[in-house]
Amino acid sequence: MYKKAQILKTAVIMATYNGSKFIEEQLDGIRYQEMPPSYVLIRDDNSSDNTVSLVVQYIEKYNLKNWNISINSKNMGWRLNFRQLMIDVNSLDIDYIFLADQDDIWLPNKIKEQLLVLAERPNIQLLSHDYDNEVSGNGKSIESIYKFPNKNRIEKYPLDISRTHIYRLGWTYAYTSRLNASLIKAYEKIIEPVGHDVIISFAATGLSEAYNLNEKLGIHKLHGNNVSSTGLGMHSPRSEHIQDLLKKIQNVSIAVKVCEEYGSSNLISLKKMLKFYTLRLNNARDRKVFSTIWAVIKYRKFYFNVKDIGRDFLFLLKK
């Protein structure tokens, strides 16, 4: 199995933006991999610091073949920057894609351990892994996003019809080039820019081929400058509630298209989710009180928690 894993062709894709304080440690983590990637594609989102020059110097210093950095002419935001990377990597002849953030740490055996599993189980479309948290500065300690119920080495992502959240952070993902091609095709029309990790995770879960390797293969650095969504709260304006629903519709729409292509048995459930979020969006836009009540009664199991229900009514009243 080790030899089979060695011949698999891989690419690492990394989005950067003003990451000069952290990026060299992450680049070291990729360079020191026991099974090095075939390609490393980096796309900088028009940084105002010296991130680009650091990366260029690093590539030249170590004479890293098939490492490349591209620079956006203007800032796109991290969601669209990663989307562009998914398009960039789609032209390569590879088997698996590894996501990388600019400020985390990879253990030297990360790629190897994931490839050993993928070589043994080629049906897996997405394989994530566990990690430790390292807090510094204004960073906040967080628990694991999701605790799998069993204690098996490899555990399957459950399809939860009330959840469009991720089970593990995107930088832990290894996923197939075939899934990447399907996602890009499904994401041609942008309703609302969405997180790359969310659409990869949700589509693979819809295919019933998303798994987690319950081994810690990296360190997530929490330093106060992490780029992530702060989430919707009761204090948020109504416009953000509508924007959040648009993102959920985009996430589910992409998963539906991918699952239609693969012929997934979960397609009916995903289409019901899409109908649910579309109804919520229409209710929110048109301030439909009775339709919102009806949605809560009929689709109660589709709501992630009671707060989601409360928000639907609260934002009917907000300007």
Residue frames as qw, qx, qy, qz and C-alpha x, y, z in Angstrom:
[[0.000, 0.884, 0.468, 0.000, 0.00, 0.00, 0.00],
 [0.342, -0.724, 0.098, 0.591, 2.93, 2.33, 0.67],
 [0.337, -0.095, 0.592, 0.726, 4.16, 2.03, -2.94],
 [0.128, 0.631, 0.692, 0.327, 0.65, 2.60, -4.24],
 [0.177, -0.903, -0.281, 0.274, 0.38, 5.76, -2.16],
 [0.424, -0.498, 0.292, 0.698, 3.76, 6.98, -3.41],
 [0.288, 0.151, 0.642, 0.694, 2.69, 7.00, -7.06],
 [0.070, 0.812, 0.578, -0.036, -0.44, 9.06, -6.45],
 [0.326, 0.334, 0.114, 0.877, -0.12, 12.54, -7.94],
 [0.272, -0.740, -0.532, 0.308, -1.03, 15.39, -5.61],
 [0.223, 0.544, 0.058, 0.807, -1.29, 19.16, -5.52],
 [0.287, -0.530, -0.512, 0.611, -1.37, 21.57, -2.61],
 [0.109, 0.670, 0.312, 0.664, -3.35, 24.78, -3.08],
 [0.397, -0.474, -0.434, 0.656, -2.86, 27.75, -0.74],
 [0.082, 0.856, 0.282, 0.425, -4.53, 31.17, -0.65],
 [0.527, -0.228, -0.297, 0.763, -2.45, 33.96, 0.88],
 [0.005, 0.839, 0.215, 0.500, -3.14, 37.49, 2.05],
 [0.138, -0.783, 0.339, -0.503, -0.88, 39.56, 4.30],
 [0.942, -0.320, -0.083, -0.064, 0.55, 36.41, 5.82],
 [0.472, 0.656, -0.479, 0.343, 4.23, 37.36, 6.10],
 [0.375, -0.597, 0.542, -0.458, 4.29, 36.72, 9.87],
 [0.779, -0.154, 0.533, -0.292, 3.27, 33.09, 9.56],
 [0.828, 0.467, -0.114, -0.289, 3.75, 31.79, 6.04],
 [0.315, 0.613, -0.724, 0.032, 7.34, 30.56, 6.16],
 [0.385, -0.231, 0.826, -0.341, 6.54, 28.02, 8.87],
 [0.788, 0.328, 0.363, -0.373, 3.70, 26.67, 6.73],
 [0.620, 0.664, -0.383, -0.168, 5.92, 26.52, 3.64],
 [0.025, -0.501, 0.848, -0.171, 8.46, 24.55, 5.67],
 [0.629, -0.002, 0.665, -0.403, 5.71, 22.15, 6.69],
 [0.814, 0.507, 0.068, -0.274, 4.87, 21.45, 3.05],
 [0.428, 0.707, -0.562, -0.013, 8.52, 21.18, 1.94],
 [0.140, -0.438, 0.846, -0.269, 9.40, 18.72, 4.72],
 [0.860, 0.021, 0.141, -0.489, 6.62, 16.27, 3.90],
 [0.536, -0.278, 0.790, 0.107, 7.67, 12.62, 3.90],
 [0.478, 0.412, 0.698, 0.339, 5.62, 12.26, 0.72],
 [0.047, -0.384, 0.068, 0.920, 6.09, 15.64, -1.02],
 [0.556, 0.635, 0.397, -0.361, 3.29, 16.94, -3.26],
 [0.637, 0.321, 0.474, 0.517, 3.68, 16.89, -7.03],
 [0.172, 0.583, 0.215, 0.764, 2.63, 20.55, -7.28],
 [0.232, -0.557, -0.491, 0.628, 2.16, 23.53, -4.97],
 [0.128, 0.590, 0.397, 0.691, -0.07, 26.32, -6.25],
 [0.243, -0.498, -0.436, 0.709, -0.24, 29.55, -4.26],
 [0.126, 0.663, 0.422, 0.605, -2.50, 32.48, -5.11],
 [0.268, -0.267, -0.381, 0.843, -2.01, 35.80, -3.34],
 [0.058, 0.788, 0.605, 0.097, -4.99, 38.10, -2.94],
 [0.228, 0.764, 0.038, 0.603, -3.11, 41.36, -3.60],
 [0.657, -0.535, -0.335, 0.412, -1.30, 41.52, -0.26],
 [0.062, 0.962, -0.061, 0.261, -0.09, 44.88, 1.02],
 [0.563, -0.702, 0.423, 0.101, 2.81, 43.35, 2.97],
 [0.174, 0.632, -0.707, -0.265, 5.80, 41.33, 1.70],
 [0.820, -0.005, 0.530, -0.218, 4.03, 37.95, 1.53],
 [0.818, 0.572, 0.012, -0.061, 4.65, 37.56, -2.20],
 [0.310, 0.773, -0.532, 0.155, 8.35, 38.41, -2.06],
 [0.482, -0.454, 0.703, -0.258, 8.83, 35.97, 0.83],
 [0.876, 0.186, 0.416, -0.157, 7.20, 33.17, -1.14],
 [0.675, 0.716, -0.175, 0.026, 9.16, 33.97, -4.31],
 [0.030, 0.736, -0.642, 0.212, 12.45, 34.03, -2.37],
 [0.681, -0.260, 0.635, -0.254, 11.54, 30.76, -0.64],
 [0.892, 0.392, 0.208, -0.089, 10.86, 28.99, -3.93],
 [0.518, 0.770, -0.343, 0.147, 14.12, 30.28, -5.42],
 [0.274, -0.686, 0.626, -0.250, 16.18, 29.51, -2.31],
 [0.636, -0.173, 0.738, -0.143, 15.21, 25.84, -2.28],
 [0.189, 0.288, -0.730, -0.591, 14.86, 25.47, -6.05],
 [0.471, 0.210, 0.762, -0.392, 11.34, 24.09, -5.66],
 [0.100, 0.010, -0.734, -0.671, 10.11, 22.67, -8.93],
 [0.283, -0.456, -0.754, -0.379, 6.38, 22.82, -9.64],
 [0.214, -0.621, -0.500, 0.564, 5.88, 25.41, -6.91],
 [0.187, 0.409, 0.369, 0.813, 4.18, 28.52, -8.28],
 [0.044, -0.560, -0.503, 0.656, 2.63, 31.72, -6.97],
 [0.140, 0.557, 0.505, 0.644, 0.06, 33.84, -8.82],
 [0.107, -0.283, -0.365, 0.880, -1.06, 37.31, -7.77],
 [0.170, 0.746, 0.642, 0.043, -4.56, 38.72, -8.11],
 [0.272, 0.434, 0.152, 0.845, -4.69, 42.16, -9.73],
 [0.334, -0.480, 0.134, -0.800, -7.15, 43.25, -7.05],
 [0.186, -0.117, 0.847, -0.485, -8.38, 41.85, -3.76],
 [0.482, -0.156, -0.683, -0.526, -11.09, 39.22, -4.35],
 [0.684, -0.391, 0.301, -0.538, -11.70, 38.08, -0.78],
 [0.264, -0.375, 0.887, -0.042, -10.68, 34.67, 0.54],
 [0.712, 0.271, 0.585, -0.276, -13.76, 32.85, -0.77],
 [0.684, 0.712, 0.003, -0.157, -13.28, 33.83, -4.41],
 [0.063, 0.745, -0.662, -0.059, -9.51, 33.50, -4.11],
 [0.462, -0.193, 0.862, -0.083, -9.85, 29.84, -3.13],
 [0.736, 0.502, 0.382, -0.244, -12.45, 29.33, -5.85],
 [0.460, 0.804, -0.338, -0.168, -9.89, 30.57, -8.38],
 [0.180, -0.530, 0.828, -0.017, -7.33, 28.15, -6.97],
 [0.670, 0.139, 0.705, -0.185, -9.80, 25.30, -7.47],
 [0.673, 0.715, 0.062, -0.180, -10.08, 26.41, -11.11],
 [0.136, 0.793, -0.587, -0.089, -6.27, 26.70, -11.43],
 [0.366, -0.356, 0.857, -0.066, -5.61, 23.19, -10.11],
 [0.785, 0.334, 0.403, -0.330, -8.29, 21.70, -12.33],
 [0.611, 0.707, -0.304, -0.186, -5.92, 21.83, -15.32],
 [0.068, -0.593, 0.799, -0.071, -3.32, 19.55, -13.67],
 [0.789, 0.047, -0.580, -0.195, -3.09, 15.79, -14.12],
 [0.052, -0.356, 0.740, -0.569, -3.40, 14.79, -10.47],
 [0.429, -0.295, -0.851, -0.064, -5.29, 12.40, -8.22],
 [0.429, -0.695, -0.530, 0.230, -5.76, 14.37, -5.00],
 [0.119, 0.699, -0.039, 0.704, -5.80, 17.99, -3.85],
 [0.524, -0.415, -0.526, 0.526, -4.66, 19.15, -0.42],
 [0.052, -0.907, -0.184, -0.376, -5.88, 22.47, 0.95],
 [0.603, -0.149, -0.335, 0.709, -3.48, 24.69, 2.90],
 [0.136, -0.972, -0.187, -0.045, -3.92, 27.89, 4.87],
 [0.436, 0.708, -0.294, 0.471, -1.04, 30.33, 5.20],
 [0.169, -0.646, 0.459, -0.587, -0.82, 30.17, 8.98],
 [0.907, -0.315, 0.139, -0.242, -1.17, 26.57, 10.16],
 [0.121, -0.608, 0.783, 0.049, 1.44, 23.86, 10.71],
 [0.910, 0.166, -0.279, -0.256, 1.61, 20.52, 8.92],
 [0.683, -0.475, 0.553, 0.048, 3.30, 17.58, 10.60],
 [0.042, 0.517, -0.728, -0.449, 5.81, 15.83, 8.26],
 [0.161, 0.063, 0.978, 0.117, 3.63, 12.72, 7.93],
 [0.445, 0.405, 0.325, -0.730, 0.38, 14.53, 7.06],
 [0.582, 0.448, -0.385, -0.559, 0.26, 13.84, 3.31],
 [0.240, 0.252, -0.936, -0.046, 1.66, 10.33, 3.74],
 [0.207, 0.141, 0.857, -0.451, -0.92, 9.25, 6.32],
 [0.552, 0.456, 0.219, -0.663, -3.80, 10.60, 4.26],
 [0.508, 0.475, -0.567, -0.441, -2.53, 9.03, 1.04],
 [0.030, 0.158, -0.982, 0.103, -2.10, 5.64, 2.71],
 [0.408, 0.335, 0.678, -0.511, -5.80, 5.69, 3.58],
 [0.535, 0.591, -0.051, -0.602, -6.83, 6.97, 0.15],
 [0.281, 0.425, -0.806, -0.302, -4.72, 4.37, -1.64],
 [0.082, 0.046, 0.976, -0.197, -6.47, 1.65, 0.34],
 [0.240, 0.602, 0.707, -0.285, -9.94, 3.15, -0.05],
 [0.195, 0.019, 0.410, 0.891, -10.12, 4.93, -3.45],
 [0.092, -0.659, -0.689, -0.287, -13.88, 5.39, -3.10],
 [0.305, -0.694, -0.344, 0.553, -13.29, 8.17, -0.54],
 [0.341, 0.777, 0.263, 0.459, -13.89, 11.60, -2.09],
 [0.062, -0.808, 0.235, -0.536, -12.80, 13.64, 0.94],
 [0.789, -0.287, -0.439, 0.320, -10.53, 12.73, 3.85],
 [0.116, -0.853, 0.205, -0.465, -9.88, 15.17, 6.70],
 [0.671, -0.020, -0.610, 0.422, -7.95, 14.66, 9.92],
 [0.493, -0.815, -0.283, 0.117, -7.74, 15.85, 13.52],
 [0.423, 0.561, -0.194, 0.684, -5.41, 18.56, 14.84],
 [0.451, -0.487, -0.449, 0.598, -4.24, 20.44, 17.91],
 [0.070, 0.935, 0.209, 0.277, -4.91, 24.13, 18.57],
 [0.576, -0.123, -0.200, 0.783, -2.15, 26.62, 19.38],
 [0.063, -0.926, -0.361, -0.092, -3.38, 29.92, 20.82],
 [0.509, -0.137, -0.071, 0.847, -1.35, 33.15, 20.77],
 [0.015, 0.144, 0.138, 0.980, -2.01, 36.89, 20.89],
 [0.473, 0.049, 0.223, -0.851, -5.73, 37.65, 20.68],
 [0.476, 0.021, -0.796, -0.373, -6.62, 34.17, 19.49],
 [0.664, -0.267, 0.325, -0.618, -9.38, 32.25, 21.22],
 [0.160, -0.177, 0.971, -0.019, -9.22, 28.59, 22.17],
 [0.715, 0.105, -0.175, -0.669, -11.79, 26.41, 20.40],
 [0.679, -0.110, 0.711, -0.147, -12.96, 22.84, 20.78],
 [0.217, 0.011, 0.845, 0.488, -13.09, 20.39, 17.89],
 [0.385, 0.038, -0.270, -0.881, -15.80, 21.37, 15.45],
 [0.850, -0.081, -0.182, -0.487, -17.46, 17.97, 15.70],
 [0.310, -0.405, 0.840, -0.185, -16.86, 14.91, 17.83],
 [0.604, 0.108, -0.674, -0.411, -17.48, 11.70, 15.97],
 [0.780, -0.402, 0.101, -0.469, -19.52, 9.21, 18.02],
 [0.991, -0.053, -0.072, 0.098, -17.22, 6.23, 17.62],
 [0.384, -0.784, 0.435, 0.223, -13.51, 5.70, 18.20],
 [0.876, 0.289, 0.299, 0.245, -12.59, 4.13, 14.90],
 [0.486, -0.298, 0.283, 0.771, -9.45, 5.27, 13.10],
 [0.035, -0.059, -0.481, -0.874, -11.53, 6.38, 10.11],
 [0.191, 0.492, 0.734, -0.427, -15.09, 7.65, 10.55],
 [0.197, 0.474, 0.628, 0.585, -17.72, 8.71, 8.07],
 [0.124, 0.014, 0.114, -0.986, -19.24, 12.19, 7.95],
 [0.211, 0.483, 0.827, -0.197, -22.96, 11.89, 8.75],
 [0.004, -0.374, -0.438, -0.817, -25.43, 13.62, 6.44],
 [0.068, -0.491, -0.619, 0.609, -27.34, 15.96, 8.75],
 [0.188, 0.633, 0.563, 0.497, -30.20, 17.71, 6.93],
 [0.233, -0.942, -0.234, 0.056, -30.06, 20.56, 9.45],
 [0.532, -0.651, 0.253, 0.478, -26.37, 21.19, 8.89],
 [0.668, 0.710, -0.006, 0.224, -24.42, 22.98, 6.16],
 [0.298, -0.868, 0.396, -0.001, -21.45, 23.47, 8.52],
 [0.577, 0.494, -0.646, 0.079, -18.07, 21.79, 8.19],
 [0.906, -0.395, -0.152, -0.003, -16.98, 18.87, 10.37],
 [0.721, -0.349, 0.096, 0.591, -13.26, 19.72, 10.13],
 [0.020, 0.828, -0.141, -0.543, -11.34, 22.80, 9.03],
 [0.743, 0.653, -0.035, -0.144, -10.54, 23.02, 5.33],
 [0.165, 0.766, -0.621, 0.005, -6.75, 22.89, 5.70],
 [0.527, -0.275, 0.792, -0.136, -7.10, 19.27, 6.86],
 [0.811, 0.408, 0.249, -0.338, -8.75, 18.18, 3.59],
 [0.128, -0.290, 0.798, 0.513, -7.47, 15.86, 0.90],
 [0.652, 0.440, 0.442, -0.431, -10.05, 15.39, -1.85],
 [0.663, 0.187, 0.622, 0.373, -10.24, 13.95, -5.34],
 [0.067, -0.243, 0.366, 0.896, -9.55, 15.86, -8.53],
 [0.082, -0.385, -0.806, -0.442, -12.79, 14.43, -9.93],
 [0.201, -0.738, -0.585, 0.269, -14.79, 16.03, -7.11],
 [0.210, -0.514, 0.042, 0.831, -12.94, 19.30, -7.69],
 [0.027, 0.042, 0.622, 0.782, -13.93, 19.30, -11.38],
 [0.178, -0.571, -0.777, -0.195, -17.55, 18.62, -10.47],
 [0.261, -0.691, -0.406, 0.539, -17.57, 21.39, -7.87],
 [0.150, -0.340, 0.242, 0.896, -16.14, 23.98, -10.26],
 [0.072, -0.257, -0.728, -0.631, -18.73, 23.09, -12.88],
 [0.274, -0.657, -0.702, 0.018, -21.51, 23.36, -10.28],
 [0.316, -0.696, -0.228, 0.603, -20.11, 26.67, -8.98],
 [0.376, 0.292, 0.397, 0.785, -20.04, 28.46, -12.35],
 [0.181, -0.714, -0.314, -0.600, -22.98, 30.65, -11.35],
 [0.311, -0.018, -0.583, 0.751, -22.23, 32.65, -8.21],
 [0.333, -0.756, -0.502, -0.256, -25.32, 33.39, -6.14],
 [0.376, -0.889, 0.205, -0.162, -23.18, 34.39, -3.16],
 [0.437, 0.541, -0.680, 0.232, -19.46, 33.63, -2.66],
 [0.869, -0.444, 0.002, -0.220, -19.13, 30.68, -0.30],
 [0.384, -0.670, 0.635, 0.011, -16.34, 28.95, 1.58],
 [0.532, 0.415, -0.703, -0.227, -14.40, 26.35, -0.41],
 [0.009, 0.174, -0.932, 0.318, -14.25, 24.04, 2.60],
 [0.536, 0.193, 0.502, -0.651, -18.03, 24.13, 3.02],
 [0.737, 0.419, -0.179, -0.499, -18.88, 23.18, -0.56],
 [0.404, 0.390, -0.828, -0.018, -16.23, 20.45, -0.66],
 [0.133, -0.089, 0.868, -0.471, -17.36, 18.98, 2.65],
 [0.586, 0.251, 0.390, -0.664, -21.09, 19.23, 1.97],
 [0.692, 0.429, -0.384, -0.436, -20.91, 17.76, -1.53],
 [0.339, 0.316, -0.881, 0.092, -18.69, 14.87, -0.41],
 [0.291, 0.018, 0.766, -0.572, -21.04, 14.21, 2.51],
 [0.683, 0.339, 0.083, -0.642, -23.95, 14.19, 0.09],
 [0.642, 0.410, -0.608, -0.226, -22.10, 11.54, -1.90],
 [0.896, -0.408, 0.104, -0.141, -21.64, 9.51, 1.34],
 [0.870, 0.226, -0.135, 0.417, -17.90, 9.48, 0.66],
 [0.045, 0.782, -0.310, 0.539, -16.51, 11.95, 3.22],
 [0.854, -0.326, -0.358, 0.191, -14.41, 10.59, 6.09],
 [0.165, -0.891, 0.337, -0.255, -12.20, 11.78, 8.92],
 [0.744, 0.165, -0.542, 0.356, -8.89, 10.22, 9.93],
 [0.561, -0.808, -0.089, -0.155, -8.88, 10.41, 13.71],
 [0.771, -0.165, -0.065, 0.611, -5.20, 11.26, 13.98],
 [0.088, -0.946, -0.030, 0.310, -3.66, 14.66, 14.73],
 [0.756, 0.243, 0.282, 0.539, -1.58, 15.61, 11.70],
 [0.288, 0.529, 0.079, 0.794, -1.21, 19.35, 12.19],
 [0.259, -0.447, -0.481, 0.708, -1.59, 22.38, 14.40],
 [0.083, 0.787, 0.447, 0.416, -4.24, 25.06, 13.94],
 [0.371, -0.071, -0.267, 0.887, -2.81, 28.42, 14.97],
 [0.128, -0.845, -0.501, -0.136, -5.26, 30.84, 16.58],
 [0.495, -0.088, -0.117, 0.857, -3.71, 34.30, 16.68],
 [0.051, 0.663, 0.350, -0.660, -6.54, 36.81, 16.37],
 [0.218, 0.538, -0.346, -0.737, -6.02, 37.46, 12.65],
 [0.332, 0.114, 0.917, 0.192, -7.49, 34.22, 11.35],
 [0.353, 0.126, -0.330, -0.867, -9.69, 34.77, 8.30],
 [0.063, -0.281, -0.957, -0.030, -13.05, 33.15, 8.91],
 [0.298, -0.549, -0.423, -0.656, -16.70, 33.96, 9.09],
 [0.085, -0.206, 0.587, -0.778, -17.84, 35.45, 12.39],
 [0.090, -0.365, -0.926, 0.035, -21.29, 33.96, 11.98],
 [0.255, -0.522, -0.345, -0.737, -24.79, 35.40, 12.13],
 [0.192, -0.200, -0.728, 0.626, -26.11, 36.64, 15.48],
 [0.022, -0.752, -0.650, 0.109, -29.27, 38.18, 16.85],
 [0.165, -0.739, -0.032, 0.653, -27.51, 41.57, 16.70],
 [0.350, -0.031, 0.603, 0.716, -26.80, 41.28, 12.96],
 [0.365, 0.356, -0.049, -0.859, -28.71, 43.45, 10.46],
 [0.784, 0.339, 0.401, -0.331, -31.46, 41.92, 8.33],
 [0.557, 0.708, -0.371, -0.226, -29.27, 42.19, 5.23],
 [0.002, 0.502, -0.861, 0.078, -26.79, 39.73, 6.77],
 [0.624, 0.077, 0.697, -0.346, -29.59, 37.27, 7.52],
 [0.750, 0.589, 0.085, -0.287, -30.59, 37.33, 3.84],
 [0.335, 0.715, -0.610, -0.068, -26.95, 37.05, 2.77],
 [0.328, -0.330, 0.861, -0.205, -26.50, 34.03, 5.07],
 [0.742, 0.295, 0.519, -0.305, -29.53, 32.32, 3.52],
 [0.619, 0.716, -0.232, -0.222, -28.16, 33.02, 0.04],
 [0.053, 0.597, -0.800, 0.036, -24.89, 31.31, 1.04],
 [0.540, -0.058, 0.796, -0.266, -26.78, 28.29, 2.33],
 [0.758, 0.534, 0.219, -0.305, -28.73, 28.10, -0.91],
 [0.418, 0.736, -0.518, -0.124, -25.47, 28.28, -2.87],
 [0.228, -0.428, 0.862, -0.149, -23.94, 25.52, -0.72],
 [0.644, 0.162, 0.697, -0.271, -26.90, 23.18, -1.14],
 [0.666, 0.668, -0.019, -0.331, -27.35, 24.00, -4.83],
 [0.245, 0.661, -0.702, -0.098, -23.76, 22.98, -5.54],
 [0.348, -0.203, 0.893, -0.201, -24.18, 19.75, -3.58],
 [0.717, 0.397, 0.430, -0.379, -27.38, 18.96, -5.48],
 [0.588, 0.707, -0.293, -0.263, -25.67, 19.41, -8.85],
 [0.060, 0.535, -0.842, 0.032, -22.71, 17.26, -7.83],
 [0.468, -0.019, 0.830, -0.303, -24.96, 14.53, -6.44],
 [0.737, 0.527, 0.155, -0.395, -27.05, 14.58, -9.62],
 [0.431, 0.675, -0.575, -0.165, -23.88, 13.98, -11.62],
 [0.004, 0.360, -0.916, 0.175, -22.83, 11.07, -9.40],
 [0.647, -0.227, -0.596, -0.418, -26.33, 9.63, -8.94],
 [0.060, 0.198, -0.748, 0.630, -26.26, 9.88, -5.16],
 [0.342, -0.459, -0.817, -0.063, -28.96, 8.24, -3.07],
 [0.231, -0.495, -0.461, 0.700, -29.07, 11.41, -0.91],
 [0.106, 0.210, 0.377, 0.896, -30.34, 13.58, -3.74],
 [0.310, -0.656, -0.595, -0.347, -33.96, 13.65, -2.52],
 [0.517, -0.656, -0.357, 0.418, -32.90, 14.85, 0.95],
 [0.375, -0.214, 0.115, 0.895, -30.68, 17.55, -0.53],
 [0.029, -0.402, -0.509, -0.761, -33.46, 18.81, -2.79],
 [0.420, -0.736, -0.529, -0.047, -35.73, 19.09, 0.25],
 [0.497, -0.499, -0.148, 0.694, -33.01, 21.14, 1.96],
 [0.220, 0.084, 0.337, 0.912, -32.81, 23.42, -1.05],
 [0.227, -0.611, -0.579, -0.489, -36.59, 23.90, -1.01],
 [0.520, -0.675, -0.430, 0.297, -36.43, 24.69, 2.73],
 [0.413, -0.380, 0.004, 0.827, -33.75, 27.38, 2.41],
 [0.075, 0.283, 0.476, 0.830, -35.44, 28.92, -0.63],
 [0.343, -0.708, -0.575, -0.225, -38.68, 29.17, 1.35],
 [0.508, -0.622, -0.267, 0.532, -36.85, 30.82, 4.27],
 [0.323, -0.088, 0.227, 0.915, -35.24, 33.31, 1.91],
 [0.099, -0.488, -0.549, -0.672, -38.57, 34.25, 0.32],
 [0.452, -0.730, -0.509, 0.060, -40.14, 34.63, 3.76],
 [0.496, -0.477, -0.113, 0.717, -37.29, 36.85, 4.92],
 [0.223, 0.093, 0.351, 0.905, -37.28, 39.06, 1.83],
 [0.251, -0.460, -0.494, -0.694, -41.07, 39.57, 1.78],
 [0.173, -0.195, 0.572, -0.778, -41.54, 39.55, 5.58],
 [0.657, -0.187, -0.535, -0.497, -44.08, 36.70, 5.43],
 [0.359, -0.394, 0.623, -0.573, -45.14, 36.02, 9.01],
 [0.863, 0.005, 0.277, -0.422, -47.67, 33.23, 8.43],
 [0.837, 0.439, -0.326, -0.006, -45.47, 31.50, 5.88],
 [0.169, 0.560, -0.696, 0.416, -42.61, 31.59, 8.40],
 [0.610, -0.244, 0.545, -0.520, -44.85, 29.95, 11.01],
 [0.933, 0.243, 0.024, -0.265, -45.82, 27.30, 8.47],
 [0.591, 0.576, -0.540, 0.161, -42.15, 26.71, 7.58],
 [0.163, -0.482, 0.721, -0.471, -41.25, 26.15, 11.24],
 [0.785, -0.047, 0.420, -0.454, -44.09, 23.65, 11.65],
 [0.910, 0.387, -0.043, -0.146, -43.43, 21.73, 8.43],
 [0.701, 0.523, -0.369, 0.315, -39.63, 21.90, 8.35],
 [0.551, -0.794, 0.204, -0.156, -38.77, 21.85, 12.07],
 [0.902, -0.235, 0.250, 0.261, -36.17, 19.09, 11.62],
 [0.660, 0.551, 0.091, 0.503, -34.35, 21.15, 8.98],
 [0.121, -0.925, 0.163, -0.321, -33.52, 23.93, 11.44],
 [0.557, 0.352, -0.618, 0.428, -30.08, 23.54, 12.99],
 [0.287, -0.215, -0.699, 0.619, -31.19, 24.79, 16.40],
 [0.060, -0.780, -0.590, 0.202, -33.82, 26.88, 18.20],
 [0.190, -0.600, 0.072, 0.774, -31.78, 30.05, 17.57],
 [0.130, 0.042, 0.672, 0.728, -32.28, 29.60, 13.84],
 [0.075, -0.645, -0.740, -0.176, -36.05, 29.62, 14.36],
 [0.240, -0.770, -0.312, 0.502, -35.81, 32.69, 16.57],
 [0.235, -0.349, 0.335, 0.843, -33.74, 34.52, 13.97],
 [0.103, 0.357, 0.744, 0.555, -36.32, 33.87, 11.26],
 [0.161, -0.812, -0.561, -0.024, -38.94, 35.71, 13.31],
 [0.372, -0.675, -0.074, 0.633, -36.60, 38.39, 14.64],
 [0.269, -0.189, 0.443, 0.834, -35.38, 39.42, 11.19],
 [0.087, 0.627, 0.691, 0.348, -38.97, 39.82, 10.00],
 [0.231, -0.896, -0.338, 0.174, -39.11, 42.82, 12.31],
 [0.469, -0.507, 0.176, 0.702, -35.69, 44.32, 11.62],
 [0.387, 0.838, -0.033, -0.384, -35.13, 47.01, 9.02]]
